[in-house]
Amino acid sequence: MRQLWPHVVDDVAPYDAYRLGDAAAPHLRLNMVQGLDGRATDAAAVSGGLGGDGDFAVFVALRALADAILVGAGTARAEDYGPHRIRPSLAIRRRADGRTEPAPIVVVTRSAALDPAARLFGEARTPTVVLTCAAAPPERRQALAAVADVIVAGEDAVDLAEGLRRLREDRGLAHVLCEGGPSLNADLLAAGLVDEVCTTIAPQLAGGSGPGIVEGLTGRVDLALARLLTDGAELFASYRVARPGQAAAG
Ligand SMILES: NC(=O)c1ccc[n+]([C@@H]2O[C@H](COP(=O)([O-])OP(=O)(O)OC[C@H]3O[C@@H](n4cnc5c(N)ncnc54)[C@H](OP(=O)(O)O)[C@@H]3O)[C@@H](O)[C@H]2O)c1
């Protein structure tokens, strides 16, 4: 993989390119793959047909760098999410950064409509977290509490700021990777909770009428280029997000 910005590095490992100076600092990073037409899904309505080998290398490195992997329930259901599994070579780097266990998957859901028998719960070495709200049916919350770590934050919808605070302060999960989907991304951006947006631009026009990487965002969010990498025909761009009332730091 080649880094083009902020300076040229001919052969860089994604773990090193994306590792922050303070690997333990609170940080929320989005990562999504898209076609050049901005579509975030392939003909089968999942993201799998968009990314190549480089995208997968970035995907696994970003997971290895994270304390927790946040995902909307729509994506967890559509993409049949399982628990985080880590390659031995990345596990060594992860341990050296003080992360001894795989990152928990944290599923954001208002409905709590998740199957307690799913592999996301039964096969997880680090218990999966369900981040839900008081409006979720109590019997579903109860069933999930038997197989997962359930956090209730907010009344009618998940209070994402409160949920992230509980992950950070009660569980020590400060560096969070969000893998989408597009609706959750919009809610996080609208709440001013995102520090960085990472995206793979796949060398294809995906076609169809699938969503973009952010859906339903009202208002504009300014970004500043933080990193640009290439691998074959794939481009990997990362942007810092401006905090409300500020320009994104360049
Ligand atoms: N290209 C990529 O990198 C990529 C990445 C991820 C997903 N995708 C694609 O995106 C599609 C899914 O899109 P989506 O927008 O439906 O996904 P999503 O954002 O993952 O899921 C939406 C669902 O997540 C829950 N949710 C999200 N934000 C919430 C909030 N603030 N409070 C409470 N619950 C919240 C709700 O679940 P409940 O319905 O359970 O209440 C909501 O219906 C799939 O086709 C997937 O393949 C692509």
The ligand as an SDF file (V2000), in Angstrom:
LIG
                    3D

 48 52  0  0  0  0  0  0  0  0999 V2000
  -20.3910    0.3270    2.0220 N   0  0  0  0  0  0  0  0  0  0  0  0
  -20.2040    0.1040    3.2960 C   0  0  0  0  0  0  0  0  0  0  0  0
  -19.0840    0.2110    3.7930 O   0  0  0  0  0  0  0  0  0  0  0  0
  -21.3860   -0.2810    4.1600 C   0  0  0  0  0  0  0  0  0  0  0  0
  -21.2130   -0.3230    5.5490 C   0  0  0  0  0  0  0  0  0  0  0  0
  -22.3160   -0.6170    6.3460 C   0  0  0  0  0  0  0  0  0  0  0  0
  -23.5410   -0.8820    5.7720 C   0  0  0  0  0  0  0  0  0  0  0  0
  -23.6660   -0.8490    4.4270 N   0  0  0  0  0  0  0  0  0  0  0  0
  -24.9870   -1.1620    3.8270 C   0  0  0  0  0  0  0  0  0  0  0  0
  -25.9720   -0.2700    4.3220 O   0  0  0  0  0  0  0  0  0  0  0  0
  -27.2360   -0.9460    4.3370 C   0  0  0  0  0  0  0  0  0  0  0  0
  -27.9100   -0.7490    5.6840 C   0  0  0  0  0  0  0  0  0  0  0  0
  -28.2410    0.5990    5.8040 O   0  0  0  0  0  0  0  0  0  0  0  0
  -28.9830    1.2070    7.0720 P   0  0  0  0  0  0  0  0  0  0  0  0
  -28.9580    2.6840    6.9610 O   0  0  0  0  0  0  0  0  0  0  0  0
  -30.2700    0.5110    7.2750 O   0  0  0  0  0  0  0  0  0  0  0  0
  -28.0010    0.7100    8.1900 O   0  0  0  0  0  0  0  0  0  0  0  0
  -27.7570    1.0040    9.7160 P   0  0  0  0  0  0  0  0  0  0  0  0
  -27.5250    2.4490    9.9800 O   0  0  0  0  0  0  0  0  0  0  0  0
  -26.7100    0.0350   10.0800 O   0  0  0  0  0  0  0  0  0  0  0  0
  -29.0860    0.5110   10.4150 O   0  0  0  0  0  0  0  0  0  0  0  0
  -30.2130    1.2740   10.6670 C   0  0  0  0  0  0  0  0  0  0  0  0
  -30.8130    0.6700   11.9090 C   0  0  0  0  0  0  0  0  0  0  0  0
  -29.8490    0.7570   12.9690 O   0  0  0  0  0  0  0  0  0  0  0  0
  -30.4840    1.1810   14.1430 C   0  0  0  0  0  0  0  0  0  0  0  0
  -30.1030    2.5600   14.3700 N   0  0  0  0  0  0  0  0  0  0  0  0
  -29.3120    3.3350   13.5980 C   0  0  0  0  0  0  0  0  0  0  0  0
  -29.1560    4.5390   14.1790 N   0  0  0  0  0  0  0  0  0  0  0  0
  -29.8590    4.4980   15.3190 C   0  0  0  0  0  0  0  0  0  0  0  0
  -30.0810    5.4200   16.3710 C   0  0  0  0  0  0  0  0  0  0  0  0
  -29.5410    6.6320   16.3660 N   0  0  0  0  0  0  0  0  0  0  0  0
  -30.8780    5.0470   17.3960 N   0  0  0  0  0  0  0  0  0  0  0  0
  -31.4220    3.8210   17.4150 C   0  0  0  0  0  0  0  0  0  0  0  0
  -31.2380    2.8840   16.4600 N   0  0  0  0  0  0  0  0  0  0  0  0
  -30.4730    3.2490   15.4330 C   0  0  0  0  0  0  0  0  0  0  0  0
  -31.9780    0.9980   13.8910 C   0  0  0  0  0  0  0  0  0  0  0  0
  -32.1860   -0.3730   14.1650 O   0  0  0  0  0  0  0  0  0  0  0  0
  -33.5600   -1.0480   14.5770 P   0  0  0  0  0  0  0  0  0  0  0  0
  -34.3140   -1.1460   13.2820 O   0  0  0  0  0  0  0  0  0  0  0  0
  -33.1750   -2.3920   15.1130 O   0  0  0  0  0  0  0  0  0  0  0  0
  -34.2030   -0.1790   15.5770 O   0  0  0  0  0  0  0  0  0  0  0  0
  -32.0570    1.3330   12.4200 C   0  0  0  0  0  0  0  0  0  0  0  0
  -33.2130    0.8000   11.7990 O   0  0  0  0  0  0  0  0  0  0  0  0
  -26.9700   -2.4040    4.0430 C   0  0  0  0  0  0  0  0  0  0  0  0
  -27.3200   -2.6370    2.7090 O   0  0  0  0  0  0  0  0  0  0  0  0
  -25.4700   -2.5350    4.2240 C   0  0  0  0  0  0  0  0  0  0  0  0
  -24.9200   -3.5390    3.4050 O   0  0  0  0  0  0  0  0  0  0  0  0
  -22.6240   -0.5380    3.6070 C   0  0  0  0  0  0  0  0  0  0  0  0
  1  2  1  0
  2  3  2  0
  2  4  1  0
  4  5  1  0
  4 48  2  0
  5  6  2  0
  6  7  1  0
  7  8  2  0
  8  9  1  0
  8 48  1  0
  9 10  1  0
  9 46  1  0
 10 11  1  0
 11 12  1  0
 11 44  1  0
 12 13  1  0
 13 14  1  0
 14 15  2  0
 14 16  1  0
 14 17  1  0
 17 18  1  0
 18 19  2  0
 18 20  1  0
 18 21  1  0
 21 22  1  0
 22 23  1  0
 23 24  1  0
 23 42  1  0
 24 25  1  0
 25 26  1  0
 25 36  1  0
 26 27  1  0
 26 35  1  0
 27 28  2  0
 28 29  1  0
 29 30  1  0
 29 35  2  0
 30 31  1  0
 30 32  2  0
 32 33  1  0
 33 34  2  0
 34 35  1  0
 36 37  1  0
 36 42  1  0
 37 38  1  0
 38 39  2  0
 38 40  1  0
 38 41  1  0
 42 43  1  0
 44 45  1  0
 44 46  1  0
 46 47  1  0
M  CHG  2   8   1  16  -1
M  END
$$$$
